[in-house]
């Protein structure tokens, strides 16, 4: 029954969208081309649905299939929304005609208006659809460096001006352009930051996805070290393993590959970053997320042996952890670095004017800097991409944070 309902819905959806195309042109070549594109996209997705191997996770072809489907549905959905609204108006006028005896059938207003509305609908729908296609072919590697200067009262004096580069959500299983990714790595190194941190999701599902990229990511440099934590995708929970041992080996490979890159993986533990006789504390928490995501992060364990007045930086993949456990903690964690949301890989950001993404419907802190109780979190928009193989408006991000000691006014 579910299949029958789904097929009927798809057929009705396609027929309704086609009316806009058919209204503005009877050119056979255009109509055939339209249906060829629709059938190719839907057929490709159907093929992937029937033969998708859960043990392998996302593939490049599946990602492209999803990307083109989303572009098609956005185009058709926009058209349908506009035409449906117009049909409601037409229905109301027809009811008015029936009730009051007015005769609108002699007027040509409806057919002419229908063609205009169809043309307008297609024009409007083309804008976000073109943006989606641009996001696939250009946006996903359109790396942006975002720089922030953060002031703290209790930052050790010798760390005044200390810089941190944060990257997150590499999703190496989705990457498919060595030259573009190499450009991103060079861009990271050009920031010449003191410390480099990676806040989780280095793969989509399997550690083996990272192997082809080890030589490239091992070029990352930072004089005070390169540190990482795990994200929800790094545990291999989204594929079907033959047995428990295979999954455990995947995790061991994950640790090995990160070590080969030069990342020191922090699993609910901390390190002291020392400079000229002073230190700050770097805390790496395993994944902790709301909404059904893995909760193995242990902030208490990760903070063992740290003092209340230490300057603390927390690396935790999911920003929901900040409000749930970090802010309520008895002693402060001055800076938290997260990722996970990707900014939905779609949105609108005009600095000083607007900042919106569907991520805002789920996460209170979804991209950029947020501050509360003199504690700060940065949510990185991600270096890579997942499922939809592109980015629109929310570009892949390299964050550079400069720590400054706040000067006391006398």
Beta strands, then each sheet from edge to edge (+ up, - down):
strand 1: 144-152
strand 2: 163-167
strand 3: 195-198
strand 4: 226-228
strand 5: 264-265
strand 6: 269-275
strand 7: 278-284
strand 8: 312-318
strand 9: 335-339
strand 10: 347-350
strand 11: 354-357
strand 12: 368-372
strand 13: 375-379
strand 14: 397-405
sheet 1: 1+ 14+ 2- 3- 4- 5-
sheet 2: 6+ 7- 8- 9- 13- 12+
sheet 3: 10+ 11-
end
